[in-house]
Amino acid sequence: MASKGKGYGRKGANNLALQLQRLQLSSPKKLAKSNTYVVKRKSATEILVEDCSERQPLAPVDSNVQSALGNDCEIKKNIKQQRGSSINSKPKKPKKKRKSLVPNSQYEIKPLDLNNKARKHLRKLLDLKDVSSSVQSFEDWTNNWTSVCDFAKITQGTYGAVFRIESKAKRGTFTIGKIIPLQACTGFGSKTKEFTTIEAAANEVSFLATLDEVHGFVEFRKAEILQGDVPESLTAASIPFDEIHQEDISSCWKKACRHPTQLWLFLEMSDAGIDLETALVNDLPNGSLLRTCDTGERHLSAGQVRDIFWQVASALAVAEKTLEFEHRDLHLGNICLSPTEAARMNCGSELWTEHPSVLVTIIDYTLSRAQITESKLLFNDLSTDPQLFEGEGELQYDAYRQMRSLFQDQGDGNWKNFEPRTNVLWLNHLLIMLMKKGPKRFQRQEDMELWCKLDFMKRDLSPDDGTRGFSSARDVVLYCETGVLHEEV
C-alpha cells in the first residue's frame, strides 16, 4: 500500500468535509479517546436525487490511462509493441513456450488408435494447435504425471473436477489441472447433458489460449485428450475432498469415472490462488488479505478494495479493446487472488497499479464472448438456458437478469452481439460485494477519504442510477480518478 500522503489523494484535492458533502454523507465524527473516524450515511429522505448528466468526474483522468485507452491509434500501437499483432487479428503466440509442470519431452505414452468415427467426432479439438494431436490412455497419462507430481482435488462441479498439482522435485511449485468429461459420439455419455460437448470444449481451449496473452487472465499451459476410467491414484487424491463435499458429486460424474471408454479433456493452467468468494471468508493462506479490527471482525481495507477493483476493471478494458470481450459471469468465484510483493504491477498496455497487496486473475470463460479473429467469434447463446435467469437469493442472479434486459432492449436479443455494458454490470456487482466486506471504522483520514470516493463510484455504477452512461469497462477506467484507483507516481 502507498505511504501516507501519496496515492490516496491528489494535489489541490477537496478537503474531507467538501468530499463528504459531495457524497451526501454527514461530516466525520471523531470518537472520544481514539483516532477512529465514523461515516454515517444520511437517510434516503435526506438525499437529493442528482441528474447524472450534471455530475462531474471525480478528478481529471490520469494521462497514462488516457493514452492507454482514450486513443485508438495509440491503443493499436501499444498492442503491437506488447504482442506484435493487429488489434483486429488473433494475437501471436509469445516467443517463450508455455511451461507445463510435466513437459511433453518426459512423455513415453503410446497414443491410442481411433477409428474414423471417433476421430471425426474429436476433430474440432484435435485440429487446435493448443491441443495434443492424439488421444492418450488415462491410466498411462496419470502414471506419468503422478511419478513426478502430487495431486489434490480442490473443487468439483457439473463440468468436472479441478486439482492442485505440486511438483515433487520442487516443493511449493504448483499448477492447476481441470479434468472435464466429454460427450461421446455414440453409446455411454453421448446424450448426457452434464458432459461437455466437443464444440464447447474447443471453445474453452480457444478462450484460454487467446486470453492467456492479456494481463489479468489465467495463464494457459496445456490441453490433452484422454480416454478410460479414472485411475486409482487419482481417485485416492480425490478422497479428502469427496468425503466433505459428497453433495457436489453427481451420479453422472461417478459413472463417467468408472467407464472404460469415457473421453476426457485435461487443461493445465497456472495456479491463480484462492477464489475471491472463499478468500473473503477464510483469508489467503498467508493471512495477508483480511484485517482484524478492535471488535474482532475481519474486513478488507479501503486500499485493497481499490486494488482488486482496479485490476479487474483494467483487465476487462484491455480485453474489450483487443478482443471485444465480455465475461458475462464475473461473480466472486471467477476472480482469484494470490499475495504479491510487487512494488508496481503492469495491468496491461500503460495501466499500472502501485503497491498492490494482491495479484488478481480472472478465470472461467464458459459464458463469455470474444472475437478471436476476424472470422472466429466465440459466444454462448444464453437464451437457451432460461434457468440461468431464474435464480434467487444471491446478488449475482440480478446481474444475469440485467444482462438479459440489455439484449432484449437491443431488439433482436442476439447474444452474439458485442454489448460491453455487461462488463459494467459485473464491475458494479464486484464493487458492491467488496464494499460489503469493508471496514466500519477508519483509523486514518486518508482511508476514509478513499472509501467515500469508492462509495461515490459504486453509486455511479448502479444500474438504478443510470450507470452514469458507462458503455464499457473502458469507460469506467477512464472515469476513475487517479486518487481513487490509479495512484500518482
Buried (B, 14 or more C-beta within 10 A) or exposed (E): BEEEEEBBBBEEBBEBEEBBEBBBBEEBEEEEEEEBBEBEEEEEEEEEEEEEEEBEEBBEBBEBBBBBBBEEEBBBBBBEEBBEBBBEEBBEBEEEEBEBBBEEEEBEBEBBEBEEEBBEBBEBBBEBEBBBEBBBBBBBBBBBBBEBBBBEBBBBBEBBBBBBBBBEEEEEEBBBBBBBBBBBBEEBBEEBEBBBEBEBBBBBBBBBBBBBBBBBBBBBBBBBBBBBBBBEBBBEBBEEBBEEEEEBBBEBBEBBBEBEEBBBBBBBBBBBBBBBBBBBEEBBEEEBBBEEBEEEEBBBBBBBBBBBBBBBBBBBBBBBBBBBBBBBBBBBBBBBBBBBEEEEBBBBBBBBBBBBBBBBBBBBBBBBBBBBEEEEEBBBEBBEEEEBBEEEEEEBBBBBEBBBBBBEEEEEBEBBBBBBBBBBBBBBBBBBBBBEBBBEBBBBBBBBBBBBBBBBBBBBBBBEBEBBEBEBBBBBBBBBBBBBBBBBE
